């Protein structure tokens, strides 16, 4: 886990490094369920912005995650608000 809001601007904050994800899941007696990734843009001197994984930079992030996850056997399903992690 990490910070999503920063109150300073650093030279290493580029458009690419400001893209991030938040992991979310439901915790039940059976374990983790409904695991998903939420695409975001970190806030620099402003609030965090949630990104649709089907639009613009959110779609770019979703495509990268899908590409990097496939060789590991992790299947992702891109939805309107989040990326679902399908059990293998």
Residue pairs with C-beta under 8 A, 6 or more apart in sequence:
2 20
3 42
4 20
4 22
4 40
4 42
4 43
4 48
5 42
5 43
5 47
5 48
6 13
6 42
6 43
6 44
6 45
7 45
8 44
8 45
9 44
9 45
13 42
13 44
15 57
18 41
18 42
18 44
19 39
19 40
19 41
19 42
19 51
19 57
19 60
19 61
20 39
20 40
20 41
20 42
21 37
21 38
21 39
21 40
21 61
21 65
21 83
22 37
22 38
22 40
23 35
23 36
23 37
23 38
24 34
24 35
24 36
24 37
24 38
24 82
25 32
25 33
25 34
25 35
25 36
26 32
26 33
26 34
27 33
34 84
35 84
35 85
36 79
36 82
36 83
36 84
36 85
37 53
37 65
37 76
37 82
37 83
37 85
38 50
38 81
38 82
38 83
39 50
39 51
39 52
39 53
39 58
39 61
39 62
39 82
39 83
40 48
40 49
40 50
40 51
41 48
41 49
41 51
41 57
42 48
43 49
50 81
51 57
51 58
51 61
52 58
52 59
52 80
52 81
53 59
53 61
53 62
53 78
53 79
53 80
53 81
53 82
53 83
54 62
54 78
54 79
54 80
59 78
62 76
62 78
62 83
65 76
65 83
66 76
66 78
66 83
69 75
69 76
73 88
74 85
74 88
75 85
75 86
75 88
76 83
76 84
76 85
76 86
77 83
77 84
77 86
